[in-house]
Amino acid sequence: MPQMQSTGKAAVFYIDYEDQQVLQLIGAGQTITKNAAKSTSKGFEIELAAKPVQGLELIAN
């Protein structure tokens, strides 16, 4: 009897931006570049995958 295969991945991130520039939409397809000064992005990500039976793969992220 075949066994179920499963995998898992995880990532944690922290990004600290200084002197960041961003695009701002000002009209139909028109943008301008603006200074955003400082910003941070932080979070995590998890991905799980399992093959409970042949021909079926379940993925969650």
N, CA, C and O atoms as a Tinker XYZ file with bonds, in Angstrom:
   244  protein
     1  N      0.848000   -1.182000    0.000000    73     2
     2  CA     0.000000    0.000000    0.000000    64     1     3
     3  C      0.899000    1.254000    0.000000    63     2     4     5
     4  O      1.735000    1.397000    0.893000    81     3
     5  N      0.748000    2.154000   -0.970000    73     3     6
     6  CA     1.590000    3.362000   -1.012000    64     5     7
     7  C      1.243000    4.319000    0.130000    63     6     8     9
     8  O      0.096000    4.413000    0.568000    81     7
     9  N      2.276000    5.022000    0.593000    73     7    10
    10  CA     2.077000    5.996000    1.670000    64     9    11
    11  C      1.841000    7.388000    1.084000    63    10    12    13
    12  O      2.294000    7.701000   -0.017000    81    11
    13  N      1.120000    8.218000    1.849000    73    11    14
    14  CA     0.873000    9.596000    1.424000    64    13    15
    15  C      2.179000   10.393000    1.481000    63    14    16    17
    16  O      2.934000   10.287000    2.448000    81    15
    17  N      2.439000   11.183000    0.449000    73    15    18
    18  CA     3.602000   12.064000    0.403000    64    17    19
    19  C      3.163000   13.472000    0.780000    63    18    20    21
    20  O      2.109000   13.937000    0.346000    81    19
    21  N      3.974000   14.149000    1.591000    73    19    22
    22  CA     3.650000   15.535000    1.943000    64    21    23
    23  C      4.931000   16.342000    2.096000    63    22    24    25
    24  O      5.984000   15.808000    2.443000    81    23
    25  N      4.817000   17.651000    1.827000    73    23    26
    26  CA     5.941000   18.569000    1.993000    64    25    27
    27  C      5.428000   19.862000    2.612000    63    26    28    29
    28  O      4.242000   20.180000    2.538000    81    27
    29  N      6.345000   20.594000    3.218000    73    27    30
    30  CA     6.003000   21.889000    3.793000    64    29    31
    31  C      7.165000   22.848000    3.658000    63    30    32    33
    32  O      8.326000   22.443000    3.729000    81    31
    33  N      6.859000   24.110000    3.466000    73    31    34
    34  CA     7.874000   25.168000    3.374000    64    33    35
    35  C      7.387000   26.357000    4.189000    63    34    36    37
    36  O      6.186000   26.605000    4.292000    81    35
    37  N      8.333000   27.086000    4.765000    73    35    38
    38  CA     7.985000   28.292000    5.520000    64    37    39
    39  C      9.056000   29.354000    5.291000    63    38    40    41
    40  O     10.232000   29.037000    5.114000    81    39
    41  N      8.634000   30.617000    5.298000    73    39    42
    42  CA     9.564000   31.735000    5.138000    64    41    43
    43  C      9.104000   32.893000    6.022000    63    42    44    45
    44  O      7.908000   33.145000    6.172000    81    43
    45  N     10.067000   33.579000    6.592000    73    43    46
    46  CA     9.813000   34.780000    7.388000    64    45    47
    47  C     10.633000   35.903000    6.761000    63    46    48    49
    48  O     11.789000   35.701000    6.390000    81    47
    49  N     10.024000   37.099000    6.641000    73    47    50
    50  CA    10.784000   38.186000    6.035000    64    49    51
    51  C     10.572000   39.499000    6.777000    63    50    52    53
    52  O      9.524000   39.740000    7.376000    81    51
    53  N     11.596000   40.332000    6.716000    73    51    54
    54  CA    11.572000   41.691000    7.262000    64    53    55
    55  C     12.411000   42.554000    6.335000    63    54    56    57
    56  O     13.608000   42.311000    6.182000    81    55
    57  N     11.805000   43.553000    5.716000    73    55    58
    58  CA    12.511000   44.438000    4.791000    64    57    59
    59  C     12.373000   45.864000    5.305000    63    58    60    61
    60  O     11.264000   46.337000    5.557000    81    59
    61  N     13.491000   46.539000    5.457000    73    59    62
    62  CA    13.522000   47.909000    5.959000    64    61    63
    63  C     14.004000   48.819000    4.827000    63    62    64    65
    64  O     15.179000   48.792000    4.460000    81    63
    65  N     13.099000   49.615000    4.281000    73    63    66
    66  CA    13.429000   50.508000    3.169000    64    65    67
    67  C     13.793000   51.898000    3.693000    63    66    68    69
    68  O     13.154000   52.411000    4.610000    81    67
    69  N     14.820000   52.495000    3.104000    73    67    70
    70  CA    15.211000   53.885000    3.371000    64    69    71
    71  C     15.244000   54.610000    2.023000    63    70    72    73
    72  O     15.684000   54.031000    1.030000    81    71
    73  N     14.796000   55.840000    1.973000    73    71    74
    74  CA    14.793000   56.642000    0.738000    64    73    75
    75  C     14.066000   55.922000   -0.401000    63    74    76    77
    76  O     14.543000   55.903000   -1.536000    81    75
    77  N     12.934000   55.344000   -0.095000    73    75    78
    78  CA    12.157000   54.610000   -1.089000    64    77    79
    79  C     11.414000   55.562000   -2.017000    63    78    80    81
    80  O     10.928000   56.609000   -1.587000    81    79
    81  N     11.329000   55.191000   -3.294000    73    79    82
    82  CA    10.543000   55.940000   -4.264000    64    81    83
    83  C      9.441000   55.028000   -4.797000    63    82    84    85
    84  O      9.679000   53.853000   -5.076000    81    83
    85  N      8.240000   55.575000   -4.936000    73    83    86
    86  CA     7.089000   54.794000   -5.403000    64    85    87
    87  C      6.407000   55.524000   -6.552000    63    86    88    89
    88  O      6.548000   56.738000   -6.704000    81    87
    89  N      5.667000   54.770000   -7.358000    73    87    90
    90  CA     4.893000   55.363000   -8.441000    64    89    91
    91  C      3.481000   55.642000   -7.949000    63    90    92    93
    92  O      2.871000   54.802000   -7.289000    81    91
    93  N      2.957000   56.838000   -8.275000    73    91    94
    94  CA     1.599000   57.204000   -7.897000    64    93    95
    95  C      0.789000   57.404000   -9.174000    63    94    96    97
    96  O      1.198000   58.143000  -10.070000    81    95
    97  N     -0.354000   56.744000   -9.250000    73    95    98
    98  CA    -1.242000   56.874000  -10.399000    64    97    99
    99  C     -1.977000   58.213000  -10.311000    63    98   100   101
   100  O     -2.645000   58.494000   -9.316000    81    99
   101  N     -1.853000   59.040000  -11.359000    73    99   102
   102  CA    -2.505000   60.353000  -11.334000    64   101   103
   103  C     -3.591000   60.486000  -12.396000    63   102   104   105
   104  O     -4.318000   61.479000  -12.416000    81   103
   105  N     -3.702000   59.522000  -13.253000    73   103   106
   106  CA    -4.721000   59.574000  -14.308000    64   105   107
   107  C     -4.714000   58.274000  -15.077000    63   106   108   109
   108  O     -4.081000   57.301000  -14.666000    81   107
   109  N     -5.408000   58.259000  -16.177000    73   107   110
   110  CA    -5.502000   57.054000  -16.993000    64   109   111
   111  C     -4.132000   56.687000  -17.555000    63   110   112   113
   112  O     -3.713000   57.231000  -18.576000    81   111
   113  N     -3.441000   55.774000  -16.896000    73   111   114
   114  CA    -2.132000   55.323000  -17.361000    64   113   115
   115  C     -0.989000   56.279000  -17.088000    63   114   116   117
   116  O      0.124000   56.045000  -17.559000    81   115
   117  N     -1.227000   57.354000  -16.340000    73   115   118
   118  CA    -0.171000   58.323000  -16.039000    64   117   119
   119  C      0.279000   58.156000  -14.587000    63   118   120   121
   120  O     -0.539000   58.055000  -13.672000    81   119
   121  N      1.580000   58.130000  -14.402000    73   119   122
   122  CA     2.132000   58.009000  -13.054000    64   121   123
   123  C      3.207000   59.058000  -12.827000    63   122   124   125
   124  O      3.787000   59.590000  -13.773000    81   123
   125  N      3.461000   59.345000  -11.561000    73   123   126
   126  CA     4.585000   60.201000  -11.173000    64   125   127
   127  C      5.361000   59.473000  -10.085000    63   126   128   129
   128  O      4.803000   58.653000   -9.356000    81   127
   129  N      6.632000   59.773000   -9.982000    73   127   130
   130  CA     7.487000   59.185000   -8.954000    64   129   131
   131  C      7.486000   60.097000   -7.746000    63   130   132   133
   132  O      7.724000   61.300000   -7.859000    81   131
   133  N      7.213000   59.512000   -6.580000    73   131   134
   134  CA     7.186000   60.293000   -5.337000    64   133   135
   135  C      8.113000   59.636000   -4.319000    63   134   136   137
   136  O      8.362000   58.432000   -4.379000    81   135
   137  N      8.615000   60.430000   -3.392000    73   135   138
   138  CA     9.430000   59.902000   -2.301000    64   137   139
   139  C      8.527000   59.389000   -1.192000    63   138   140   141
   140  O      7.602000   60.079000   -0.764000    81   139
   141  N      8.800000   58.180000   -0.731000    73   139   142
   142  CA     8.017000   57.585000    0.351000    64   141   143
   143  C      8.818000   57.566000    1.652000    63   142   144   145
   144  O      8.337000   57.066000    2.668000    81   143
   145  N     10.013000   58.097000    1.625000    73   143   146
   146  CA    10.884000   58.145000    2.811000    64   145   147
   147  C     11.183000   56.742000    3.304000    63   146   148   149
   148  O     11.858000   55.977000    2.614000    81   147
   149  N     10.685000   56.385000    4.504000    73   147   150
   150  CA    10.979000   55.081000    5.102000    64   149   151
   151  C      9.714000   54.220000    5.127000    63   150   152   153
   152  O      8.600000   54.728000    5.259000    81   151
   153  N      9.913000   52.915000    4.998000    73   151   154
   154  CA     8.815000   51.972000    5.168000    64   153   155
   155  C      9.391000   50.603000    5.501000    63   154   156   157
   156  O     10.568000   50.337000    5.258000    81   155
   157  N      8.563000   49.755000    6.051000    73   155   158
   158  CA     8.979000   48.386000    6.354000    64   157   159
   159  C      7.921000   47.412000    5.850000    63   158   160   161
   160  O      6.742000   47.744000    5.734000    81   159
   161  N      8.370000   46.231000    5.563000    73   159   162
   162  CA     7.490000   45.138000    5.162000    64   161   163
   163  C      7.912000   43.923000    5.967000    63   162   164   165
   164  O      9.087000   43.554000    5.970000    81   163
   165  N      6.967000   43.302000    6.647000    73   163   166
   166  CA     7.304000   42.126000    7.440000    64   165   167
   167  C      6.159000   41.131000    7.384000    63   166   168   169
   168  O      4.996000   41.510000    7.242000    81   167
   169  N      6.495000   39.867000    7.497000    73   167   170
   170  CA     5.464000   38.853000    7.455000    64   169   171
   171  C      6.040000   37.456000    7.358000    63   170   172   173
   172  O      7.232000   37.230000    7.566000    81   171
   173  N      5.153000   36.524000    7.035000    73   171   174
   174  CA     5.570000   35.142000    6.883000    64   173   175
   175  C      4.711000   34.475000    5.812000    63   174   176   177
   176  O      3.657000   34.982000    5.428000    81   175
   177  N      5.187000   33.333000    5.346000    73   175   178
   178  CA     4.507000   32.604000    4.289000    64   177   179
   179  C      4.666000   31.112000    4.564000    63   178   180   181
   180  O      5.755000   30.658000    4.916000    81   179
   181  N      3.598000   30.357000    4.406000    73   179   182
   182  CA     3.629000   28.912000    4.623000    64   181   183
   183  C      3.019000   28.232000    3.404000    63   182   184   185
   184  O      1.995000   28.675000    2.883000    81   183
   185  N      3.650000   27.158000    2.956000    73   183   186
   186  CA     3.126000   26.370000    1.842000    64   185   187
   187  C      3.111000   24.900000    2.247000    63   186   188   189
   188  O      4.109000   24.378000    2.746000    81   187
   189  N      1.990000   24.240000    2.034000    73   187   190
   190  CA     1.842000   22.817000    2.332000    64   189   191
   191  C      1.355000   22.099000    1.083000    63   190   192   193
   192  O      0.511000   22.618000    0.353000    81   191
   193  N      1.883000   20.916000    0.840000    73   191   194
   194  CA     1.448000   20.114000   -0.305000    64   193   195
   195  C      1.344000   18.656000    0.138000    63   194   196   197
   196  O      2.167000   18.172000    0.915000    81   195
   197  N      0.337000   17.973000   -0.360000    73   195   198
   198  CA     0.149000   16.560000   -0.029000    64   197   199
   199  C     -0.384000   15.811000   -1.248000    63   198   200   201
   200  O     -1.152000   16.353000   -2.044000    81   199
   201  N      0.040000   14.555000   -1.374000    73   199   202
   202  CA    -0.469000   13.649000   -2.403000    64   201   203
   203  C     -1.098000   12.460000   -1.667000    63   202   204   205
   204  O     -0.432000   11.452000   -1.434000    81   203
   205  N     -2.381000   12.579000   -1.302000    73   203   206
   206  CA    -3.012000   11.518000   -0.520000    64   205   207
   207  C     -3.221000   10.221000   -1.308000    63   206   208   209
   208  O     -3.147000    9.132000   -0.739000    81   207
   209  N     -3.479000   10.334000   -2.606000    73   207   210
   210  CA    -3.628000    9.166000   -3.478000    64   209   211
   211  C     -2.998000    9.498000   -4.826000    63   210   212   213
   212  O     -2.804000   10.668000   -5.157000    81   211
   213  N     -2.687000    8.485000   -5.585000    73   211   214
   214  CA    -2.082000    8.694000   -6.897000    64   213   215
   215  C     -3.011000    9.505000   -7.789000    63   214   216   217
   216  O     -4.192000    9.178000   -7.912000    81   215
   217  N     -2.492000   10.557000   -8.413000    73   215   218
   218  CA    -3.256000   11.386000   -9.318000    64   217   219
   219  C     -3.946000   12.576000   -8.656000    63   218   220   221
   220  O     -4.619000   13.351000   -9.335000    81   219
   221  N     -3.790000   12.733000   -7.339000    73   219   222
   222  CA    -4.414000   13.871000   -6.635000    64   221   223
   223  C     -3.353000   14.583000   -5.811000    63   222   224   225
   224  O     -2.689000   13.968000   -4.976000    81   223
   225  N     -3.196000   15.888000   -6.049000    73   223   226
   226  CA    -2.252000   16.700000   -5.273000    64   225   227
   227  C     -3.003000   17.889000   -4.684000    63   226   228   229
   228  O     -3.676000   18.626000   -5.405000    81   227
   229  N     -2.885000   18.072000   -3.382000    73   227   230
   230  CA    -3.512000   19.182000   -2.681000    64   229   231
   231  C     -2.435000   20.171000   -2.265000    63   230   232   233
   232  O     -1.416000   19.783000   -1.693000    81   231
   233  N     -2.661000   21.461000   -2.555000    73   231   234
   234  CA    -1.676000   22.499000   -2.244000    64   233   235
   235  C     -2.373000   23.634000   -1.530000    63   234   236   237
   236  O     -3.447000   24.069000   -1.946000    81   235
   237  N     -1.764000   24.122000   -0.446000    73   235   238
   238  CA    -2.276000   25.291000    0.276000    64   237   239
   239  C     -1.118000   26.234000    0.555000    63   238   240   241
   240  O     -0.046000   25.803000    0.977000    81   239
   241  N     -1.339000   27.540000    0.315000    73   239   242
   242  CA    -0.325000   28.542000    0.655000    64   241   243
   243  C     -0.972000   29.851000    0.976000    63   242   244
   244  O     -0.282000   30.821000    1.287000    81   243
